[in-house]
Amino acid sequence: MGFEAISSIMEHVRPHEVFTLGPFSITSTVVNTWIMMVILIAGLFVTTRTISFLPRGVQHILEMVMEFLYGLLEEAMGKEGRRYLPLVATLFIFILFLNLSWIIPGMKPPTMDISTTLAFGVTTIILVQFIGIKKRGLIGYIKHFFQPAPFLFPLNVIEELVKPVSLSLRLFGNMFGEEMVIAILFIMLPFLLPTPIMLLGVLMGFIQAFVFTLLTITYITNFIHGH
């Protein structure tokens, strides 16, 4: 593959500046995230306006997603897991929509930008720390880092600091790699669109949103039930 082809691929997958707002550069990542937020909010508004006792259509799909996520929470934390459903459901649905935004022509998934995935990772872990403090109290939260043995305190602290990096790099790496493969196939086979690969991309979008959500549930469970 020549240099021009590689440049074309990188141009396709990397974010670009759309406009400036004073000293700030607003990239395609930010704009695409705003677009997906508007689509999500509008979709949820329309769905909740037509909500019915017997679910059907989009409402039925959403209820299936909620039941599935609640099942994961209940399995991990028991009935107490219900209170964390808004957090994990929001993460799953938002990340899923961002992952699958490439379906819209000309749109680059914001999760292909490390700044987006890092923001998800840092925000999620900060929320997990607040959950730990609220559940255990400040003293209990600090004691948590000395379990199961006091000498593991430094390692436990490092583990918490590494979690947002791990979450962000896992999501970014998989989404970036998937989009790179699709872009390469588009260049190599312009007249034979690799539909199976695109379907695989949809599946990967679901899997990466699920993995991020499942890891969040695991981190919350560690604070509630210990290591």
N, C-alpha and C positions, 0 to 999 in steps of 0.2 A: 504494500500500500504506500503510495507516494506521499510527499510532504503536503501537497495541496489537498489530498483526501483527508489526511489527519487534521489539517487546519480547518477543513469544512466540518468535520465531526466535532471538534472542540468548540467551534463557533455555534454549533447546534445545541450543545449541552450546557455551555457556560452562561451565566446570567449576563445581561447587558444593561446599560443605562437607558432608561426610558425618558426621564426628565429630571431637572434639578429643582430643589426647593430650598432656596437660599444657598447655604454652604453644603447642603446635603444632596447626595446623589441617590435618586430613587431608581432602583433596578427592577428588572422584570420579575425578580423573585418577590419583591414587595407588592408590585401591582397584581401579579397572579394570585398572591395570597389574599389580597383584598377582593379580587373577583370571586374567588372560591368562597370567601366568607359571605359575600352578598348572596351568592347562589344558595349556600347552606341556610342562611337566615330566611331568605324568601321561601325556600322549599319547606322549611319547618313551619313557617307561618301559615302557608297554604295547607299543609298537612294537618296541623292542629286545629285549623278552622273547620275542617270537615271530619273531625274525629267522631267515631261511632262506637257503640257498645260491641258490635260484631266487627272486628277489624277486617279490612280488605285493602288490596292494593299496597301503596307505600306504607300506610299505617301498619299493615300486617307484617311487612318486612322489618320496620322499625321495632315492633314489639318482639319479633323473633330475635333481633340483635340484642335487645335489652334482656330478654330471658337468657340468652346464651351468656352474656357478660355477668349477669347476676348469678348464674350457675357457677361460673368460675370463682366469683367472689365468695359465694356461700361455701364452696368446696375448700377454699383456702382459709376463710376466717369465720365460717359459720354464719348465723343470722346477722351478726354485726357487720358483715360485708356489705349489706344493703346500703348503708350510709355513704359508701364510697362509690356507688354506682354512677352518680352524676359526673364525677371526676374521670373515671376510667372510660365511661361511654363517650364523653366529650373528646377525650384523647383519641379513642379508636376511630370515631366518625370523622373528626377533623383531619387526622393524619391519613385516613383512607381516601378522603376526597382530594387531598393534596397529592397523594401518590398517583391517583387515577386521573389527575387533571390533564395529562398528556392526551387524553381522548379528545379534548377540545382542540381543533386545528390551530397550530401556531403557538400553543401554550407549553411552557416548560414547567414541569412539576417543581414547586418550591422546595420539596424535600431533596432535590438534587443539589441544593446549595447548603454548604456546611453551616452557614450562619443560621439557617432555619432549623436544622436538626439540633444544633447546639443550643438554640433557644428553647426547643422542646425539652432537651435533656436537662438543662440547668433549672428551668421552671418546674419540671416534674420532681426533681430531687429536692428542691427547696420546699415544695408542697409536702413531700414525704417527711421532711424534717419537722415541719409544723405539725403534721399529723402525729408524729412520734412524741413531740413535746406535749401536745394536747392530751394524748392517750396516757402517757406515763408520768407527766409532770416534768419539770426541768431537771430535778435530781434523778428521777428514774430514767430520763432520756440520756443523761450523762453516764449513769451506771450501765446503760445498755452497751456502751462502747468497751466496757471491761469484761463483757461476757464472750465466750464461756470461761475465760481465764484472764486475770488482770494484765498479764504480760502481752496480751493480744491487743491492748488499747491502741498502740500506734498503727497496727495493721488495719484495725477496724475503722480508724479515722481516714487512713489512706483509701480504704475501700469506698467510703462514702464520697470522697473527693474524686475518685476515678469513675464512679457510676455515671455522671452526666456525660463524660467523655466517651465511655463505652456505649451508652445509649445513642448518642449523636453519630458516632462513627459507624456504628452498625447500620443505622437507618440510611445515612448518607452513602456509605459504600455500596450497599445493595441497590439503592435507587439509581445512583450514578452509573454503576456497572451495567445495570439492566438497560438504561437509556443508551449507553455507549454501544451495546450489542445491537440494539434496534437500529441506531443510526448507521452503524457499519453495514448491516444487512440492507438498509435502504439504498446505500451507495453501491453495494456490490450487486444487488438484485433489484434495480429500479422498476422493472416490469413484472417482477414476480414477488409481490408484496408478501412477506413472510407472516401470514395470518396466524399460524400456530405460535410464533414467537410473541406476537402481540397479545394473544390470549394468555400466554405464559406471563406476560407483563402484568396483565390484570390480576392473575393469581398471585404474583409476587407482591403486588400492591396490597392485597388483602393480607398476605402472610406477614409482611413487614409491619403493618398497622397492628396486627394481632400480637406479634412478638414484642413490640414496644409496650403494648397494653399489658401483656402477661408479665413482663418484667416489672412494670409499675406495681401490679398486684403483689408480686413476690416481695418487693421492697417494703410495701406497706405491711404485709403480713409479718415480716421480720421484726418490725417495730412493735407490733401488737402481740405476737406470740413468742418473740425472741428467736435467736439463731437456732 
